[in-house]
Amino acid sequence: MIITMPSPGTTRHSVALPYDPRTPATARRVAERWLAGSRAGPARTAEAVLIVSELVTNVVRHARGPCVLTLTVRGALLDIAVADHSEELPRTSRDGPGDERGGFGFPLIRGLGGRIKVVPALGGKSLHVALDLDPGGAGPDGPP
């Protein structure tokens, strides 16, 4: 199911993704195609697609269920959100260095300029990454 909800100054694209080993590749294609119509340049689009891949791969690997990918552009800020049905919160860099269970994705995302927010919910959680589409500009601090 694909839902696109335009509103003044904001564009949004959501897609429900199944639990499948091919889901990260599908998510990358969805993000790349949708971001091609945004104000993100090719380099920033590639970085955003890498972040999408990391977030969705984590759902497949750790949550082991379907997820919803939502891309929202508001002005010069992209919010990449992935919601799943697992209430287990991800490991952060504050939990120590990565190991065989994971823990490497958040430093990678932060290195690309992403600001991460984990939003717990009953029956699941969502991870948001705010990314300035113009990395030289000063976007708002946090997801839209």
Number of C-alpha atoms within 10 A of each C-alpha: 7 12 11 13 11 12 9 6 8 14 16 17 19 19 18 16 21 16 17 14 12 12 19 23 15 16 22 20 15 18 26 18 13 14 23 12 9 14 16 20 13 12 10 18 20 16 16 29 22 18 24 28 20 18 25 28 21 17 23 20 15 15 20 17 15 18 24 20 24 21 24 22 25 17 15 17 25 30 25 26 24 25 23 23 18 21 14 13 15 19 16 17 13 7 9 9 12 15 8 6 9 15 18 16 19 22 15 14 22 15 10 17 15 24 18 20 14 16 13 15 13 8 10 16 20 21 19 25 28 26 29 27 24 15 14 7 10 11 16 13 11 17 20 16
